[in-house]
């Protein structure tokens, strides 16, 4: 299949071309504003499928709305009609096509040109009225407020907000691209949706992005695993410069070794690691509620346990590379001793963030 992508150098276009390559589509023809009319016509004559993404939304001259959004799409429809083949089209329109403003009117005119082409040719034409698409590679101060805010926060600049309560409807570029790609096997066109559409406010958006930046200092990460927060976190990171790909965390060292906190979560504890020199014992305490999981990465560790009430004792040894998790149990005092000849390195997860006011950590030796 010979796939044509107009606006291929734009934000959505670049993301779509990457996804098409991942799906195994080798014959993708990118068209940009640098292509001549003759090159565009030749490409359309041989196209089996068209993703029409080209357009303008912030021109210096408002007349460009009509010239590009409506005019270019009209010419594209005419060229496709001239092929005499029902070439499917996916069109990136805008929710503003329902509004009476220059941009909205130009997008609606483009939709109508493609609808006439669909009726005349029988080709499936899928029209997506998109709202505030965000994601990696969007241009700050052009594509969306998300791109602008991500750029500013990554540069340490406070976003300028006139009305924090102003509502925002957002759709993630990965979801848009996935919806577009699904049309390659669709048999019908019409009005289509890409989503989910996330709803937030300008103030909440800015605050969340600032929380992402602050997490490197506090080590406390927002809930970045699902939904809008996941998509925004990935987007924010894409605006960091290569020099910002790395950051330092506090290291606490003493004669026993080092203890380093890596990451904290709002409600699922924290991740750390520690080291211990040969012969060193760490721990020697118990918890009432706190639990921990230990994974030996390097070296040999002996874990000792003793029940604080009945005195029952237990001991086990684990080695780096075994992939064995040792879990501490409330009401059992425990310690960890490096019984090998190498530095012991242990990864640690605790189910709660350490609270100095209420540490739930009571000193008690395993071997009294």
N, C-alpha and C positions, 0 to 999 in steps of 0.2 A: 504494500500500500504506500502510495506517494502522498505524504502528509504535508500540507502547507500551513505555516504559522506566520500570520502577519503580526507586526509588533513584537517580533521575536527577541529584540534586544531589551524589551521592557521588563518590568518587575514580574508580572505573571508569565510572560513569554519565556523568560529564562528558566523559571521553575517548571513550566510545562515541558520544555525541551529536555530537561534533565529526566523528568518522569517518563517521557516517551522513550528515551534511550534505555532506561531501566526495564521498560516493558518489552524491549527487543525490537522497536521500530527503528530500523536503520536508515530508511529513506525519508528524512524529515528536512523540508526545505524552509529555511528561515528567511523571512522578508523583513526589512527594516526601512526606515525613511531614506537610507542611502541607495536603495535600489531604484532604478529608472522605471518609468512606466512600461517600457518594452520588456524589461526583466520581469516585472510583476505579471504582465499579460502572458508571457511565455510560461511562467510558473503556474498560473491558473489554468492554462490550456492542458497541462499535464497532470493536474492534481486529482487525486482520488478522494481527498478529504481536506477540509479547510477549517482551521481554528482562526477566527478573525478577532484579534485582540487589539489591533492598531486603533489609536484614537488619541485625543487630547482632552485633558480636564482642567488645565491651568494655563491657557495660552496667553501670550502678551496682548494679542489682538482677539477680541471676542468673535470676530468674523471667522476665525479658524475653527470654531465649533462646527459651523455649517460646512466649511470647505473640507475639513478632514473627517469628522464623525459621520456627517450625512453624505457629503460628496464622494469620499473614498469608498464608502460602503455601497453607494449607488453604482459606481463604476465596477466594483467587484462583482455585484449581482449581475450586471450587464455582461461581463466577461464570462461568468459561469453559465449564464443562459446561452451564450454563443457557442459553448462547447457542445451543446445538445445532449449533455449527460446529466443525470440527477446527482450532482456532487454534494454530499452532506456538508453542512456548515454548523459550527458552534460559534455563537457570537457572544462576546463579553459586553453586555449592556450594563445599565446602571439603574438602581431604584429611582434615580432622579428622572428617568424617562417618563414617570408619572406626574412630574412637576412642570409648571409653566415658567421655565427659565431657559436662557440660551443653551446651556449644556443639556438640560433635560429634553428640550425640543429637538436638538440635534441627534440625541440618542434614539428618541422615538422615531424620527425620520429614517434613521439607519435600520431600525427594526422593521419598519414598514417596507423598505426596499427589499429586505431579505424575505419578508413574508410574501411579497409579490413573486419573488423568484421561486419560493417553495411551491406556490400555487401553480405557477406556469410550468415548472419542471418536474414536480412530484418529489423533489429532493427533501429529505428530512432536515429541517433547520431548527436547531435548538437555541433558544434565547435565554440567557441567564441575566437577570437583573441583580447585579451584585451591589453590596453595600460595604464600604470601608474594609477592603481586603488588606490584610496585614501579614507580615512574615519576613523571612530573610530576603535581602536584596532590594527591599522597597526604598525609594529615594526619600530622604528627609526633606521636609518643606515642600513636598510635591505629592507623593502617593497617599499618605495618610498621617493623621496625628500620631498614630503609634510609631511610625518611622521617625518622625520628628522628635518625639519624647525619648525614644530609645537612643537616638543619636546624642541628644542633649545630656541625658543621665549618664551615658557611657563616657562622655567628656567631662563629667563633673559639673554640668550646668543645670541650674534649677529651671525646670520647665515653666514657661509663662502661661498662666491659666486665668482666663477672664471670668469663667463661670464653672466652678468645680462640679456643680450639680447637673450640668448639661449632659443629656443622655447620649450614649454611643451604642450603635449596633455594629458588631464586628464579625467578619468571617475570615477564617485562617486560610492562607494560600494553599497549604497542603490539601485541605478539604476541597477547595475550588479546583485544583489540578486533578484530584481524584475524580471529581464529578465530571470534569471535561473529558478525561480519558475514558470514562465509562460509556460515553456517547459513540465511541468508535465501533461498538457492536450493536448500537440501538437501531431499531428499524423505523422509529417515528421521531418527530421533532416536537416543536411547540414550546410553551413556556416551561422552563426548568428551574430547579432550585439547587443551590450548593449550600451546604451547612455542616454543622449547626450554626445558627446565628447567635452569637454571644451578646448579651446586653449588660452594659456597665455605665459608669459616668466618667467624665473627663478627670475629675478629681481622684476617683478610685483607681483609674488607670495609672495616673502619674504616681500615686502613692505606692502602688504595687511595684512599679519599675524602680522606684527609689528603695523599696525593701530588698529587691534583688541586689542592687549595688551595695547596700548596707550589710547584706548577709556575709560578705567576705570579711567584714570586721567582727561582726557578732557571732559568726559561724551558725546562726539560726536561719535555716532556709524556710521560705514559705512552702506551702503544699503545692509542689510543682509537678505532680505526677499525672494529673488529669485535667481535662476541660480547658477553660480559658487561661488559667494560670500556667498550665503546661505550655500552651502555645505561645503565650507572652514571654515566658522565661526563655524558650528557645529563640524567639525573635530578638529579645534583648541581648542575649549572648552573641548573636551574629553581628552586632554593632561594635563589639570590642575589637580593638586593634591587636595585631600579633603580640605587641609588647604587654598587653593586658591578659594574655592567655594564662599567666601564672601569678600566684599570690602566696604570701607567706602566712603561716598560722603560728600561734605561740608554742614554744617548746619549753618544757619544764624539766630541767636536768638536775640530778644530784648524784652522789657516789654510786647509787644502785643502777642508774641508767637514765632513760628519758621517758617522759609521758607527754603525748601530743594529742590534743583534741582536734578532730578534723571537721565534724559536721554535727549540728544540733537540729532537731525537728520540733515543731510546736507541741506534738502530742505522741511521738513515737520514740522518744529518747535521743541518744547521741552516740556518735561513733568516734573512737579514739584508737591509738595504738601505744604500746609501751615497749621498752627494751629492758633487759636485765643482764648484767655481767655474770660470768660463771660463778656459781656458788651463792648468788644473791637470792633472797626470798622477798617477795612482794605480797601485798594483801594483808593477811593476819587481821581480819575483821569479819563481821557479819552484818546482815541487813534484815530488817523486819519485813519490808515490802519490796525493796529494789531487787531486781534480778539482772544478771549479766550473761553474755555469751562470749566465750574466749575462743579464738582460733590461732593456733601456733603457726606462724609463717616460716620461721627459721629457728633452729635449735631444738633442744629437748627440755620439756617442762614436766615437773612433777606437781600435780595438784593434790593438796591435802584438804580433807573436810572433817569436821567434828560437829555433831549435833549439840547445840548449846544447852539443852535440857537433860537428855539422857546419856550424853557422852559417846554415842555411837560414832565410830571413825571409819573413814574410807579414803583410799589413795589410788591415784591412777597416773600414768605417764603417757604423754603424747609428743609426737615429733612433727617438725615442720614438713609440709607436703602431704600429710596424711588426710587432710580435709576433715578432721574430727572437731566438732564443737563441744566444748565443755561448758555446762551451764551452772551458775551458782544458784543455790536454793535458799529462800528465806528461812532463817532459824538455824542455818549451818555456818559456822565460822570456816573460813577458807584461806588458803595461801597458795602461792605459785613460786616454785623454786627452779632456777636454772641448774639442772643436773648434768648439763653437757659441757663441752669445751669451747663452744662458740657463743657469740652474742645471741641472746634469746630475743626474738621479735614476735609480739603477740598483738593481734587485732582484737578490739574489744567493742561490744555494743552493750549499752545499758538502757533499760527500758524507760528511764526518765533522765531529764537534765539535772546535773548536780546542783543542789541548792545548799549553799553554805549555811543558811539559817536553819535548814532542816536536812542535814546530810544523810540521815538514815544509814550511818556507817559507824559501827561500834567496835573499837579495838578489842581483839581477843585472839590469843595465839591458838593455833591448831594443836600444838603439842605443849600443854601447860607445864 
